[in-house]
Structure formats: structure tokens, C-alpha cells
């Protein structure tokens, strides 16, 4: 059943949620490295909001170098969850029995004891990021399995037995095997973790399949203030090929996908939600479904100071909008988990949906549109009345677009017309075969390329899944 949040969000129904850290259960009582000294970890959400802004503004462009000679930088090999990772301290070097850090601020000299705090803190941060990343996805297999069983008319036990019997088979158009994740997966694919200054105030950087993850001291500071390793966990998800890889990146917005599990995670990080560019499409969707206008909220919360780059924060407006976010969070968080289970259970389907709609965030919008009613046309009642009055027209338009033959949508044809469609290309990439092999498989099953080309996206999907059954995969034709 669809849900509506328009009425809920129009009322400030909750007392403000008092922040309690969700990853570092207790504030650290250990000695801190020099770059964290003096920075508080406010329990009050609004004080934390302001502290994080001040931290980023004051630190992001100080000491950002973006380049180091790594030959002789200090390195430390650690083992976590049975896997080894080399931590590079890109800007730190041993010189004459002391440690020096080079940055745009010049040369800073540290004693070995001072650097030991840097090293210990970085290792703790990395491990906490692994733990936090895993906590966001550890239920993914069971969630995917539950959904697959329901769609396939089987019990969980029957579905589990089926997968155990035939672990490499795409059972049918409804079932793509759910992935199995361990905490070790967030470590074993990382060869190098770089604690490094990054240009322009960038917090983190990961190159898919490279095994290299970069996180900056600014990221460490923000995670310290927030008392949660969100930034490093975000990069470790990028580095996990079971969750993010080059194939997915061609068809899905990976930054959005990586951000969704914590987009409205309680306690809601309102600073990230209102302003982070990765959540732009999510905020637009929330506005349609709930009426929550983030652009308006920011205009009301932040008041510029005339003639200076500084600004005032309207705490009452911030409180009002954050309370609405908590209401939305309670309804949306379960839906986000369901959506991720659906995406990772059958990624080919959602990649094809995105291709068809030429929108790398379409998977999210379509899934939420099926679960929630819109409220943006003057409220829930008015919005539903509009949809009811125009239902036949809207359905006609949707059917026409979705079922249109591929030749009527030349802008989505990424290879030669009449040959390879988006769905065929995605399947070929997924199975690590060439488009020519896919065309040959069609021909062997009595389907010409032209005939396949004229099918709708839905027909292509059903046809391709039927063809690439176990006998084809096993024979490697």
C-alpha cells in the first residue's frame, strides 16, 4: 500500500531528536592528534551543525596540497578482518629523528610521540569506517532473499534451498541471486588507504577497482565532530566491488546510491541532507512526495550577513525543518532498505530502467513512486484528485513511452542502430561477453537483431533472461 507524508510533514509533531552518535558509541577519551585538538563534539544538534560549518570553512582551504612525493612517506601495514591494508600518511616523513608534515602552510615538525597519535587515530578511524559501512548493508542478503521469495511465490526456506542447489543460475526474470556480504569485503578490496590532503577541500576519493582509497584530514575532523565515521565509510563502500563497480557506474548514480543508506538515517544529519550535492535528486523526490522543499528550507535557515561572506543560522527555522525531517525519516528509512534490496537482487532490471529513462537516478524515483503518493500539488488530497482526474491520459503517455520500439528513441542507442539495445548491452557486460556473442545467442534462438530491436524494453528483458539460462552460461557459447 502506498503511503502519504504530506499531512505528517505539515505538522511539527515531534520533540527535537537529541543526537546520539550512531557509530562511535562513546566519545573518545584517548589522546587526540593535533588537528583534532580544540574541536568539540556537541551533543546538541544545532551546535554541531554550526561547528561543522565553521570547521569546514576554516580548514578546507588551509593546508590542502593534493600532491606528495610518496617514495619516502610514512607507511603502516595493518590487518583487519583477516586482510592487510597499507596506510599511507602522504604528507608525513621521517627526518633527523623527528616527523615532519609538509602542506601549503609550510613544514610542521612533530615528535614521534605526536605522530604516534596521528597513526593510532587513523587506524581507529579506518576500522570504525569498516564497521559502520558493514552495519549499513549487513541485512542486504536477507532483505533481498525475502523480496525474491515473495515475488517467486516461495518460502524463505525454499528460496534458500534453491540457491544452495543452483548458486550460479538466474532462476527466471524475477530472480537475480542476492549478494552475500561480510565485513571482510570492506577491507579485502582496499590495498592502500591514503590519509592525504586533497585539492579544493575534497573529503574523500576512491577509484573503482583500484584498491586505493583517499581520505583527507578535513574528513577526519568532520567525522570527529559528528562522532561518526560517515566519510570514510562512504569511500569504503565505493571500494567494495560487490556494491559498486564499473558496470553499475555506467547506468546508476553511484554517489547517490552510496549516500542513500545514511540520507535519512536516524539521527538525521540535517547539514548533509539540506546541502550535499549527492542528494540533490533525492531531495527533489522528497519534495514531490512530501512537499518538503529543501531549497526553501536553506533560504530560511541561513541568513547572509550583508557585505561579508559570513552568515547567521536561524535556529528556530532549523529546528522546525529538522523536526519534519525526522517524520520523513521514519517512513522513508524502511523504504530505502527495501529499494536497496530490490536493486541488488536484480540490478540488471534497474539498470535497464535507468537506460530507458535516460536518468541514472530513475531506479529510486520509480521505486518510491510505487510506494508513496505524491503530495506536492497542494497536499495529498489535491494531488490524488489531479491524478485520478487525469489517470487515463497519464497511463497512455507512460505506456507509449515505455513500450515504444527502440528505434523511436535513438538518443539512448549507444551503439549501431538495429544491433545492440541498452538491455542487451547491459546483459552482455554483466555476463562478460561481447555484444556480438549476445547477437549470436539471439540468432541461435531464432530471433533476429532487427526483431529484437523492435521489441519494447519489457519484451527485451523477458527475452534476454529466457535465453541466458543455465545451459547457455555453462556451455559458454
Secondary structure, 3 states (H helix, E strand, C coil): CCECCHHHHCCCCCCCCCCCCCCCCCCCCCCCCHHHCCCCCCCCHHHHHHHHHHHHHHHCCCCCCCCCCHHHEEEEEEEECCEEEEEEEEEEEEECCEEEEEECCEEEEECHHHHHHHHHHHHHHHHHHHHHHHHHHCCHHHHHHHHHHHHHCCCHHHHHHHHHHCCCCCCECCECCCCCCCCCHHHHCCCEEEECCCHHHCCEEEECCCCEEEECHHHHHHHHHHCCCHHHHHHHHHCCCCCCCHHHHHHCCHHHHHHHHHHCCCCCCHHHHHHCHHHHHHHHHHHHHHCCCHHHHHHHHEEECCCCCCEEECHHHHHHHHHHHHHHHHHHHHHHHHHHHHHHHCHHHHHHHHHHHCCCCHHHHHHHHHHECCCCCCCHHHHHHHHHHCHHHHHHHHHHHHHCCHHHCHHHCCCCCCCCCHHHHHHHHHCCCCHHHHHHHHHHCCCCHHHHHCCCHHHHHHHHHHHCCHHHHHHCC
